[in-house]
Amino acid sequence: MNLLEVRQLSKHFGGNAAVDQVSFVLNPGELLALIGPNGAGKSTTFNMVGGQLPASGGSVLLDGEELRGLSSRSIAHKGVGRTFQIAATFASLTVIENVQMALLSHHRRVFSFWRPAAGLYRDEAMQLLDLVSMQDQADRPCSELAYGDVKRVELAMSLAGKPRVLLMDEPTAGMAPAERRALVGLVKQLVMQHRLAVLFTEHSMDVVFSYADRVIVLARGKLIAEGSVEQIRQHPKVQEVYFGTGKTIQTDAVQEAVP
Ligand SMILES: Nc1ncnc2c1ncn2[C@@H]1O[C@H](COP(=O)(O)OP(=O)(O)OP(=O)(O)O)[C@@H](O)[C@H]1O
């Protein structure tokens, strides 16, 4: 049985099929990239898997158990975590306090500024910061961090829920090329060392082709290709979508519009 199995997942907005019968699987120790041009249906797919958006049809199974119809909170508690495009850290709190907050939330405890919460889950928070190499900056306010480091904290926060599957919708948005590679390289390490299963979207093909174990490609809501990096690179339909229609591809070096 697959850890995550998405079957014939669909979303219609009025007459527009934003996602049209998309199926794929994801297993532990796998970094799966979901790519496609703007408007292909990537975010909509993430939102349905994470429970932020109700699906119009299909199934999302975690270890064979149906997630469709559950709240995003229940889905998170069952082991499907999520990072968002916008970093969700509190600038006024320190790095470790942000991670402690995430742990408190996971354990369904309420954070209070007035109670001495400082000691709660501190060791656990430090272990999570260690995973993302941020333990040295634990006591700095998040407002002082470089953007790439904020993203690392955000990653540590999403690991606080002990996800088995992590959904990362454009985790490197707004980052410089070197930072992008560093973050996705770190995620790849976590995937390999901790057998995490990660589904991510990424606009930089260089990053996708460097780190993904497998790639699925959406275009106009339909899954048009699936395979290894090499298979995807050479897939005629993918080449057509990216190179044949004037869509924009972002590489590490430049953002280039292919005529
Ligand atoms: N709430 C909504 N109401 C109506 N149409 C929507 C809604 N959300 C998305 N869409 C449409 O669904 C399609 C897929 O959008 P989606 O945001 O999932 O694409 P995407 O692949 O994530 O794009 P991008 O790379 O630009 O983020 C688009 O045609 C979009 O206009």
PDBQT file of the ligand as one rigid body, heavy atoms in Angstrom, charges set to zero:
ROOT
HETATM    1  N1  LIG A 301     -10.948  30.200  -5.972  1.00  0.00    +0.000 N 
HETATM    2  C1  LIG A 301     -10.949  30.096  -7.292  1.00  0.00    +0.000 A 
HETATM    3  N2  LIG A 301     -12.027  30.424  -8.027  1.00  0.00    +0.000 NA
HETATM    4  C2  LIG A 301     -12.042  30.302  -9.369  1.00  0.00    +0.000 A 
HETATM    5  N3  LIG A 301     -11.013  29.843 -10.107  1.00  0.00    +0.000 NA
HETATM    6  C3  LIG A 301      -9.899  29.482  -9.435  1.00  0.00    +0.000 A 
HETATM    7  C4  LIG A 301      -9.804  29.593  -8.003  1.00  0.00    +0.000 A 
HETATM    8  N4  LIG A 301      -8.568  29.154  -7.628  1.00  0.00    +0.000 NA
HETATM    9  C5  LIG A 301      -7.926  28.804  -8.760  1.00  0.00    +0.000 A 
HETATM   10  N5  LIG A 301      -8.707  29.002  -9.833  1.00  0.00    +0.000 N 
HETATM   11  C6  LIG A 301      -8.361  28.703 -11.232  1.00  0.00    +0.000 C 
HETATM   12  O1  LIG A 301      -7.929  27.363 -11.274  1.00  0.00    +0.000 OA
HETATM   13  C7  LIG A 301      -6.840  27.207 -12.175  1.00  0.00    +0.000 C 
HETATM   14  C8  LIG A 301      -5.648  26.595 -11.447  1.00  0.00    +0.000 C 
HETATM   15  O2  LIG A 301      -5.129  27.535 -10.495  1.00  0.00    +0.000 OA
HETATM   16  P1  LIG A 301      -3.936  27.184  -9.496  1.00  0.00    +0.000 P 
HETATM   17  O3  LIG A 301      -3.757  28.376  -8.632  1.00  0.00    +0.000 OA
HETATM   18  O4  LIG A 301      -4.203  25.892  -8.845  1.00  0.00    +0.000 OA
HETATM   19  O5  LIG A 301      -2.716  27.035 -10.490  1.00  0.00    +0.000 OA
HETATM   20  P2  LIG A 301      -1.160  26.932 -10.167  1.00  0.00    +0.000 P 
HETATM   21  O6  LIG A 301      -0.630  25.836 -11.024  1.00  0.00    +0.000 OA
HETATM   22  O7  LIG A 301      -0.947  26.816  -8.706  1.00  0.00    +0.000 OA
HETATM   23  O8  LIG A 301      -0.608  28.341 -10.688  1.00  0.00    +0.000 OA
HETATM   24  P3  LIG A 301       0.641  29.237 -10.194  1.00  0.00    +0.000 P 
HETATM   25  O9  LIG A 301       1.875  28.525 -10.641  1.00  0.00    +0.000 OA
HETATM   26  O10 LIG A 301       0.430  30.513 -10.939  1.00  0.00    +0.000 OA
HETATM   27  O11 LIG A 301       0.539  29.383  -8.694  1.00  0.00    +0.000 OA
HETATM   28  C9  LIG A 301      -6.585  28.594 -12.760  1.00  0.00    +0.000 C 
HETATM   29  O12 LIG A 301      -7.268  28.667 -13.987  1.00  0.00    +0.000 OA
HETATM   30  C10 LIG A 301      -7.180  29.511 -11.733  1.00  0.00    +0.000 C 
HETATM   31  O13 LIG A 301      -7.601  30.713 -12.344  1.00  0.00    +0.000 OA
ENDROOT
TORSDOF 0
